[in-house]
Each structure stands twice: as structure tokens, then as C-alpha cells.
Amino acid sequence: MANEKPLHAGFLRFVGSLAFGLCLIGMPAKAHAANNCPWLNEATASGFLGGDATGAFTAADGQPSVCTFTNRDAGATRVLQITVEIAAEPHALLTTAARACGADIAPIGAIGNEAMMCSLTERKGELGERVVGRVRNQVFTIVFSSTLKDDPILTRDALRVRGYTAAEQVAGNLF
């Protein structure tokens, strides 16, 4: 009988520690918002945007589906938006999407079936880059933008490199 009390107390301590440990394991999952973007994850988007990015995915009943990743710091808001649409006539949709670039459009090789990149017109002091492309019947658009015209992270050259790399990943995930 004398040994039962320490055994019971030890068991209660073990159960209490186990319950506490399970609570700690479950907390990060509840504290982190789910990002279900099928083409890019928040960690990769954070690297592209130069800091922690929060993602949101909108899977529309119709078309298109959109992932938006946002990084905010004291001086700028940086956004990476990926749009994917399934089309019966993907080349026509791609041509329409590419019109937003105007004459400043350049083909980029080895990305899906067709891909093009252009600099966004600087409006209201913003800086940006757009990539449009397709993989089979899926047309994708990737837009990087920054509210800071002379952004030290998303410079014009950095935008081109990141646009190309993001297009590689998105096109790869669409295959």
C-alpha cells in the first residue's frame, strides 16, 4: 500500500506532462492560417518578397483561382499574385492576358508552352513585373508589385529574376 501512492502520483505527473506536450504540439497548427495555394507556398513567396509573407488562396467556383502573398514592412507593401485559369482556347486567353503588357513584352524560354514577361507601368510610384504563360489548357499570370518605387529588395533586375523563378515553379506545379 505504501508504494501505491508514489506510483499514482508519478502516473498523474506523466499524464499531465503528456497533456501539456500535446497542447504545445497542437498550438502552432491553430496559430498559423492555412494557405492552400497549390502552386507556391508561403515560405517560397516570403523569399521572393524579401520577408515574411502571408498567403491567401481563392478557389473560385468559376475561373480564375488566385493566390495572393503579401509582405508588409515599415516602408513598403510587396505583393505576389498568381492567377490560374483553365481555358477551352488557352492561346486566345494567353494573348488577352499578355495585352496588359503592351509593347514591352519579351518571350521567356523553357517555361510551360508559351511564356512572356514585362515590366508593369509605374503608376502611383509603384514598381512591378508580370509573367503570363500557359501549361496545356491552363493560363497563368504572375504579378510582383511593390508600393516603393525605389524598392531596395524588389529592384528591376531582382523582379525579372524572381519572375522567371516563380514562373518555373508555377509551370512545374501545373504539369
N, C-alpha and C positions, 0 to 999 in steps of 0.2 A: 504494500500500500504506500509506503514512503516513496517508492520510485515512480509511482503513477503521476504525482503532481509535477515533478520536473519534466517528465515526458510530455504531459499535457501542455505545459507552458511552452516547451520547445516547439511542439506541433502548432500551437497558436501563433508563435512568432514566425514560423515558416509560412503559414497561410497568410498572415498579414504582410510579410515581405513579398510573397508571390502576388498578392492582390495589388500592392503598391507598384511592383515591377510591371504588371500588366497594364496598369493605368498609364505609366510612363511610356510604354510602347504604343499605346493607343492614342496618346495626345498629339503627336506630330501629324498623324493622318487626319485628325479632326481640325487641327490648326491651319492646315495648308489647303487652299482652294484647289479643286480638281481642274486640271486643264486637259481636255481630251482632244487636243489638236492632233489629227492623225499624220501630219506632215512634218512637224517640228516640235521639240519640247522646250520648256521654259529655260532650261539650262543653256541650250544652244542659242536660243534667242537672246538670253542675257549676255552671252559672249558677243553676239553680233552688235548688240546695242550698247555695250561698254559698261554694264552694270545690271543689277537685279531687275528683271522684267517680270511683270505679271501678265499672264495669258488669259485670254477668253476665247472660247470656241462657240460659234453659232452654226449649228447644222440646220439649215433651213429645210422645210418640207419641200419647197421648190428648189430653185437654184439662186445663187451660188451658196456654198458653205464658206465661212470666213473664220480665220484665226487672227486675233489681234494681240500683239505683245507690246506692252508699254513700259518704258523706263523713265522715271522722273527723278531729276536731281535739282539742286538749287538753281541752276542756270538754264536748263533745257528739258524738254519733253521729247523723247525719242520713241518712234513707233515703227514697228514692223508688222505689216498686214499681209496675209496670204489669203487669196481667194481662189477657189477651185470650182469650176462649173463643168458639168457633163453636157456635151452638145451633140446633136444629130449631125450638124455640119461644123466640126471643130475648126477647120481652116477659116471659115467665114467669121466665126466668133473671135478667133485669134486676130484676124485682120481688124475687126472692130475694136478690140481691146488695144491693139497697137496704135490706133489713131490718136489715142491720148498723148502719145509721144511726139506727134508732129513729124517734122523732117529730121529731128535729132535722134534717129533710131539706128542702132547698129546690131547686126546679127551676131549671135554668140554661138559657137560650135559646141558639139558634144553634150548638149542639154536637151533631153527629150527629142521630139521630132523636129520642132522648129522653136527657136527662142531668140528674143531680141531684148536689148537693154537701151534705156535712155535716161538722161538726167531730167528730173522734174523742173519745170519752170519755177524760179524762185519768186514766190508770192508771199507777201507779208513777212519778208525776212526769213522764210523757211528754206530748207535745203532738202533734197531728196533724190531718190533713184527708183526707177521702175523696171521690172523684168516681166515680160509676157512670154509664155511658151505653151506647148501642149505635149501631152503624152497620150497617144492614141486619140480617144474622144474626150479627153479631159483638158480643159484650158485653164492654166493657172496664171495668176498675176501676183507679183511680189512687190510691195512698195515699202521702201525705207524712207522715213522723214524725220526731220529734226526742226524744232522751233528756233534753233540758234543758227543764224546764217553762217557764222564762222565757227562751227562746232569743232572742238579740238579732237573729238572721238570719231565722229562721222564726217571726216573730210571728204572731198570729192573723190579722191583716189580710194580711200577706205570704203566708200559707198559702192564703188564699182567692184572691188574685190569681194565684199560681203554680199553684194547682189548676186554675183556669179556663184559663190559658195552656197548661198541659200537656195539658188535655183538648182544646183546639183543635188542637194538634199531633198528638196521637194519633188523634183522629177524622179529621183531614185525611189522615193516612197510611193509615187504614183504608178510605177511599173508593176 
